């Protein structure tokens, strides 16, 4: 090779080396554990490629991009987005730089959680699991324990209902225990405030007679509690049905969605009284047409009390046969003549629409349906078999009514 050509080749090699040195000098030097900024240049369903200003681009896998396994990477990462990443490994063996956005976010979030704990600022989180004694929530990428007593302002027997839901939480504890980070959160105070705000809003809108929809959340012997949008209303057992109901659980179950009528509002005590009774199906509508005074009707003995017997005339309609109106002789207890479930015929003595009470008489019905023989025949028969002859019905005797306080209708 001639000398001029050799010199030209050496000059070109020198320029190439100088260019390489300049390029290397312009590129960022990376080390494991560093936190750097980069620009996303390409996104697939499994990874995002980031220009780090290094000789090799950085790779962020979906797992290192977000904690949300349901997230779609192409929707949360776009080319041109500037991200801060943690360098996991400068060379993975194939010349790739592995980086993590999640690790940087977690560090920032932990500092934010510590600040929220110190300043008592609520933060958002999502309940992800049910564990012994409470729940686990993902709060800003960190796992936090939620004690069962801190999930609500009231007792909640089924914690599984909260799984998958997002709430605002207060950070109650933040620190380390046995080398592990410990975060305890709760929302009892926040839930109480939310309930109070909801109560004020609902009380401002409610009116007696209004129809509301709610969910049965608790059953007790005296009624059912219904959530009507953050506020509980009580359906007393007497308002569950027009029929006599012994226990609300005979008719309702927790979780039932019901439509109820507001029958009472006590703003000072924060109480709402509800009713499931539909006025249009009130069995007392048209009662005088179905059970006119002095008529004789069929009934079934439903209850026995010391002062008389309650007789069901139809669903939702019970009348009282006072003990003095059961037989044509004096008895000490109603069960001397009647048994539960017995079918009898009674005479309607009185219908009190205002108090919704019906007074009945079996004695008078028996007298009308099975009258005694004429006077002469009665006296002759009485002389022969006095023990088998019924007493004669007094010509004028006002029916004895049960004291109002004695009735449990």
C-alpha positions in Angstrom: 0.0 0.0 0.0 1.4 3.4 -0.9 2.2 5.9 1.8 -0.6 8.4 0.9 -3.3 5.8 1.0 -2.0 4.4 4.3 -2.0 7.9 5.8 -5.6 8.5 4.6 -6.7 5.2 6.2 -5.1 6.2 9.5 -6.8 9.6 9.4 -10.2 8.0 8.9 -9.7 5.5 11.7 -8.6 8.4 13.9 -11.8 10.4 13.0 -14.0 7.3 13.7 -12.3 6.8 17.1 -12.8 10.5 17.9 -16.5 10.3 16.9 -16.9 7.2 19.1 -15.2 8.9 22.0 -17.5 11.9 21.6 -20.6 9.7 21.3 -19.6 7.8 24.4 -19.0 11.0 26.2 -22.5 12.3 25.3 -24.1 9.1 26.6 -25.2 8.7 30.2 -23.3 6.3 32.3 -25.6 3.9 34.2 -25.1 1.9 37.3 -27.4 -0.6 39.1 -29.6 1.1 41.7 -29.6 4.5 40.0 -32.8 6.5 39.5 -32.9 8.2 36.1 -35.4 9.8 33.7 -36.2 8.5 30.3 -38.7 8.9 27.4 -41.0 6.0 26.3 -40.4 5.3 22.7 -42.4 2.1 22.2 -45.1 0.2 24.1 -46.3 -3.4 23.6 -48.8 -5.5 25.7 -45.9 -6.8 27.8 -43.2 -4.1 28.0 -42.4 -0.4 27.5 -39.1 0.6 25.8 -37.5 3.7 27.3 -34.8 6.0 25.8 -32.4 6.6 28.7 -29.7 8.5 26.8 -27.6 5.4 27.2 -26.1 3.2 24.4 -29.0 0.7 25.1 -32.6 1.5 25.7 -34.3 0.5 29.0 -37.0 -2.2 29.2 -39.8 -1.9 31.7 -41.9 -5.1 31.9 -45.6 -4.7 32.8 -44.9 -6.2 36.2 -42.3 -3.4 36.9 -44.6 -0.7 35.5 -47.6 -1.2 37.7 -49.1 -3.2 40.6 -52.4 -3.4 38.9 -52.5 -6.8 37.2 -55.7 -5.9 35.4 -54.2 -2.8 33.8 -53.6 -2.7 30.0 -50.0 -1.5 29.4 -50.8 0.2 26.1 -53.4 2.3 27.8 -51.4 3.5 30.8 -48.1 4.1 28.9 -47.8 6.1 25.7 -44.8 7.0 23.5 -43.5 10.4 24.5 -44.3 9.9 28.2 -41.4 10.9 30.4 -40.9 8.5 33.3 -38.5 8.2 36.2 -37.1 4.7 36.6 -35.0 2.6 38.9 -32.1 0.7 37.2 -32.4 -3.0 38.1 -29.5 -4.2 35.9 -27.4 -2.4 33.4 -26.8 -5.6 31.4 -29.1 -8.5 31.6 -26.7 -10.7 29.6 -28.2 -9.8 26.3 -27.2 -6.1 26.3 -30.5 -4.9 27.7 -31.0 -2.5 30.5 -33.7 -3.6 32.9 -35.5 -0.8 34.7 -38.5 -0.4 37.0 -41.0 2.4 37.2 -42.9 0.7 40.0 -39.9 0.8 42.4 -39.6 4.6 42.0 -43.4 5.0 42.4 -43.3 2.9 45.6 -40.5 4.9 47.1 -42.4 8.2 46.4 -45.6 6.6 47.7 -44.0 5.5 50.9 -42.8 9.0 51.5 -46.3 10.3 50.7 -47.8 7.7 53.1 -45.4 8.8 55.9 -46.5 12.4 55.3 -50.2 11.4 55.3 -49.6 9.6 58.7 -47.8 12.7 60.2 -50.3 15.2 58.8 -53.4 12.9 59.3 -54.4 13.3 55.7 -56.8 10.7 54.1 -55.5 8.7 51.2 -57.2 6.4 48.7 -56.9 2.7 48.7 -58.5 -0.5 47.5 -59.4 -3.5 49.6 -57.6 -6.6 48.1 -57.9 -9.4 50.6 -59.7 -10.6 53.7 -57.5 -11.9 56.5 -57.8 -12.9 60.1 -59.0 -10.0 62.1 -59.5 -7.6 59.2 -58.7 -6.7 55.7 -55.6 -5.9 53.5 -55.7 -2.8 51.3 -53.4 -1.6 48.5 -52.8 2.0 49.4 -50.5 3.8 47.0 -48.8 0.6 46.1 -48.2 -0.5 49.7 -50.0 -3.2 51.6 -51.9 -1.9 54.7 -53.7 -3.8 57.3 -57.3 -2.7 58.1 -58.6 -4.0 61.5 -62.2 -5.2 61.3 -63.2 -2.5 63.8 -61.8 0.2 61.5 -63.6 -0.6 58.2 -66.9 1.0 59.2 -68.6 3.2 61.8 -70.8 0.2 62.7 -70.3 -3.5 63.2 -69.9 -5.4 59.9 -70.2 -9.2 60.3 -69.3 -10.0 56.6 -66.0 -8.4 55.7 -66.0 -10.1 52.3 -68.5 -7.4 51.2 -65.7 -4.9 51.1 -63.2 -6.8 48.9 -62.5 -5.0 45.6 -64.0 -1.7 46.8 -62.1 1.6 47.0 -62.3 3.9 50.0 -60.5 6.8 51.7 -58.4 5.7 54.6 -56.6 7.4 57.5 -53.0 6.0 58.2 -53.2 5.0 61.8 -49.7 3.5 62.1 -46.5 3.8 60.0 -43.2 2.2 60.9 -41.2 -0.9 60.9 -41.6 -4.0 63.0 -39.1 -6.9 63.0 -37.4 -5.6 59.9 -40.7 -5.3 58.0 -42.6 -2.2 57.1 -45.9 -2.0 59.1 -48.8 0.2 57.9 -52.2 0.1 59.6 -55.1 2.1 58.2 -58.7 2.6 59.0 -61.8 4.5 57.9 -64.1 4.4 61.0 -63.9 8.1 61.6 -64.2 8.9 57.9 -67.2 6.5 57.6 -68.9 8.1 60.6 -68.5 11.5 58.9 -69.7 10.2 55.6 -72.7 8.7 57.3 -73.4 11.9 59.2 -73.2 13.9 55.9 -75.5 11.4 54.2 -77.9 11.5 57.1 -78.2 15.3 56.9 -78.7 15.2 53.2 -81.3 12.4 53.3 -83.2 14.0 56.3 -83.4 17.2 54.3 -85.2 15.3 51.5 -87.4 12.8 53.3 -91.1 13.4 53.9 -93.7 11.3 55.7 -95.6 9.2 53.1 -92.6 9.1 50.7 -91.7 5.7 49.1 -88.0 4.8 49.4 -85.9 1.8 48.3 -83.4 0.1 50.6 -81.6 -3.0 51.6 -82.3 -5.1 54.7 -79.0 -5.1 56.6 -80.0 -6.4 60.1 -82.9 -8.4 61.6 -83.9 -8.2 65.3 -86.9 -9.5 67.1 -88.6 -6.1 67.1 -88.0 -5.2 63.5 -85.7 -4.9 60.5 -83.1 -2.2 59.8 -82.9 -1.0 56.2 -80.1 1.0 54.6 -81.8 3.6 52.4 -78.7 5.2 51.0 -76.3 5.6 53.9 -78.9 6.0 56.6 -80.7 3.3 58.4 -84.5 3.2 58.8 -86.4 0.8 61.1 -89.4 -1.3 60.0 -91.1 -2.3 63.2 -92.4 -5.8 63.3 -95.9 -4.5 63.3 -95.2 -2.7 60.0 -93.7 -5.6 58.2 -97.1 -6.9 57.0 -100.8 -6.5 57.4 -100.8 -10.1 58.6 -99.6 -10.8 62.2 -95.8 -11.4 62.0 -94.1 -12.9 65.1 -90.5 -12.3 63.8 -89.3 -10.2 60.9 -87.1 -13.1 59.8 -90.3 -15.0 59.0 -90.9 -12.6 56.1 -87.5 -10.9 55.4 -83.9 -11.8 54.9 -80.7 -9.8 55.1 -79.9 -8.5 51.7 -83.5 -8.2 50.5 -84.2 -5.1 48.5 -87.5 -3.6 49.6 -89.7 -0.6 48.9 -91.0 1.0 52.0 -93.1 4.0 53.0 -91.7 6.6 55.4 -94.2 6.7 58.4 -92.1 8.8 60.9 -89.1 11.1 61.0 -87.3 12.1 64.2 -84.6 14.6 63.1 -83.3 15.2 66.6 -82.8 11.5 67.4 -81.8 10.7 63.8 -84.5 8.0 63.5 -86.6 7.0 60.5 -89.6 4.8 60.8 -90.6 2.7 57.7 -93.5 0.5 56.8 -93.9 -2.3 54.2 -97.7 -2.1 54.5 -99.2 -1.0 51.2 -102.2 1.3 51.9 -103.9 0.1 48.8 -104.0 -3.4 50.2 -105.0 -2.4 53.7 -107.4 -5.2 54.7 -109.4 -2.7 56.7 -110.5 -1.0 53.5 -114.2 -1.9 53.1 -114.3 -3.8 56.4 -117.9 -2.8 57.2 -119.1 -4.2 53.9 -117.4 -7.6 54.5 -118.2 -7.8 58.2 -121.3 -5.7 59.0 -122.4 -5.3 62.6 -124.8 -8.1 63.7 -123.6 -10.4 61.0 -122.4 -14.0 61.8 -119.1 -14.9 60.3 -116.6 -17.7 60.3 -113.2 -17.4 62.0 -110.3 -19.4 63.4 -109.0 -19.1 67.0 -105.5 -17.5 66.6 -104.5 -16.6 70.1 -105.8 -17.2 73.7 -105.3 -14.6 76.4 -106.6 -14.5 80.0 -109.3 -11.9 79.0 -110.5 -13.6 75.8 -109.6 -15.1 72.4 -108.4 -13.4 69.2 -110.1 -14.8 66.2 -108.8 -14.4 62.6 -111.6 -13.5 60.2 -109.3 -13.1 57.2 -105.6 -12.4 56.6 -104.7 -9.2 58.6 -108.1 -9.0 60.4 -108.4 -10.3 63.9 -111.3 -9.7 66.2 -111.6 -10.2 70.0 -114.1 -12.5 71.7 -114.1 -11.3 75.3 -114.2 -14.1 77.9 -117.7 -13.1 78.8 -118.8 -13.6 75.1 -117.3 -17.1 74.7 -120.0 -19.3 76.3 -123.4 -19.1 77.9 -121.9 -20.0 81.2 -119.3 -18.4 83.3 -115.7 -19.7 82.5 -112.4 -18.9 84.2 -110.2 -19.3 81.1 -110.9 -19.2 77.4 -109.2 -22.6 76.9 -112.1 -24.2 78.8 -114.1 -23.8 75.6 -111.7 -23.0 72.8 -108.5 -24.3 71.3 -105.9 -22.8 69.0 -106.8 -23.3 65.3 -110.4 -24.1 66.1 -113.0 -23.0 63.5 -115.9 -21.2 65.1 -118.7 -18.9 64.1 -119.0 -15.5 65.8 -121.3 -12.5 65.7 -119.9 -9.1 64.9 -120.8 -6.8 67.9 -118.8 -3.7 66.9 -116.3 -2.4 64.4 -114.1 0.5 65.5 -112.5 1.8 62.3 -110.3 4.4 64.0 -108.8 2.0 66.5 -109.0 -0.9 64.0 -110.7 -3.2 66.5 -113.6 -5.7 66.1 -115.6 -7.0 69.0 -117.1 -10.5 68.5 -119.3 -12.9 70.4 -119.4 -16.6 70.1 -122.1 -16.8 72.7 -124.6 -14.7 70.7 -123.7 -16.5 67.5 -124.4 -19.9 69.2 -127.7 -18.6 70.6 -128.8 -17.4 67.1 -127.7 -20.5 65.3 -128.9 -22.9 67.9 -131.8 -21.2 69.7 -133.2 -22.9 72.8 -136.7 -24.5 72.6 -139.8 -22.5 73.4 -140.4 -21.5 77.0 -142.8 -24.4 77.8 -140.5 -27.0 76.3 -137.5 -25.5 77.8 -138.9 -25.6 81.4 -140.1 -29.2 80.9 -136.7 -30.3 79.6 -134.9 -28.4 82.3 -136.9 -30.3 85.0 -135.9 -33.6 83.5 -132.2 -32.9 82.5 -131.2 -29.6 84.0 -127.5 -30.2 83.6 -127.8 -30.5 79.8 -129.9 -27.4 79.2 -128.1 -24.2 78.2 -128.9 -21.0 80.1 -131.4 -18.8 78.4 -130.0 -15.8 76.7 -130.8 -12.6 78.7 -133.3 -10.5 76.9 -131.2 -7.3 77.2 -127.6 -7.4 78.1 -124.9 -5.1 76.7 -121.9 -7.0 75.5 -118.9 -6.6 77.8 -116.0 -5.1 75.9 -112.3 -5.9 76.7 -110.4 -3.0 78.3 -108.3 -1.3 75.6 -105.1 -1.7 77.6 -105.7 -5.5 77.8 -105.6 -6.1 74.0 -102.3 -6.7 72.3 -103.6 -6.1 68.8 
